[in-house]
Amino acid sequence: MKVKKDKVKLITLGCSKNLVDSEFILAQLKSNDIEIVEDEDLAENVIINTCGFIEEAKQESINTILKAVSRKNSGKLKGVYVAGCLSDRYKSDLEKDIPEVDMYFGATDKPQTLIGILNELGVDYKKNLVGERSQTTPKHFSYLKISEGCDNPCSFCAIPIMRGMHKSKPLQDIVTEAQKLASKGVKELIIIGQDTTYWGFDIDRRRRISEVLKAVSEINGIEWIRLMYAYPSRFPEDLIGTIRDLNNVCNYIDIPIQHISDNVLKSMRRGITKSNLVGLLEKLRRDIPGLALRTTLITGYPDETEKDFDELVDFVKEFRFDRLGVFTYSHEDDTFAATLPDRIPRKEKLSRQKQLLDVQKEISHANNMNMIGKNLKILIDRKENDQYVGRSYLDAPEIDQEVLWGVKI
Ligand code: SF4
């Protein structure tokens, strides 16, 4: 006789790496006949996969926990389970401050966390499901996480505190997972990790991300492979040829540089100078035809002077990235930067962020105007009314631009 198991709502906050973790949890829950509901009102148990990266993300995670706890206190929920980075980083504080949560789990101890959650829900961990995910992205694209943790010493970053040191996922596991996704109709794989260019270094002291791209590119049905979170210092040279020469690897690289002034790069412990960084970026653009370069910057870092910021604005104007994201500095406990005075007011951090985004808006508009008349292969993500919305190889999902097709201008 089938035992009715409580319905579960899984809330995923934060980055695509957290999303992948949630998809593994979902696959296990479903294989144990646990009904997954989208509507929280129908759920008997809620699992919250939290983010603990920066202030705003932490606040969103706490608000989500408090909302679930108040539903539990009003008898609308049986259980609230919290996992992910915030839970990993602040477990003892959370257990003290929000004791109504049934169980807090870490972010790093994967199988244990998973097993723990399942046991709490009265079901078993299915070993035969390793590499099996229950997709939450649209069927045609998926994230492929190739490693966990990070060995880099970036002064502002708390991720190594939450996710631990770098650990490469074995190549065979990556390929098995990618094959399963391809067999379900995935056309685009987005390669993620904290530092994807570091893959393999913990195995034999060599950065072998090219091997991962080659192995994944041989999988039938995968038409686009997109590399995210490349790290600029000690960039593996062979990767340039791999991206250029493999047809189904997009000529697209997401390479967060965070800043450009030597003063700030040094204080951020990025392990690279301005001239080496510019040299690398120019080489990538020179050696990979039609390359789309995406980067991320931080404004208002404690040691950022107005002169440093002006240097950054000039560089963004000059180099003209294809895609750009800008974060304001967040003073994170237990990071090296937290020992520095957070002297730049929030208002100024936001104003610097806006200045950079305004510069980029001009650049993006000019780049788009240059695309008029060009033929591009478009991956359709969805249909809205009578028009199609998609992306070219220049655009990663959820963070970059979209192409509207069927719009009368
Ligand atoms: S490489 Fe990224 S994840 Fe690693 S410490 Fe630096 S900012 Fe954090």
Residues whose N, C-alpha, C, O or C-beta is under 5 A from the ligand:
A	BS01	SF4	C150 N152 P153 C154 C157 I159 Q194 D195
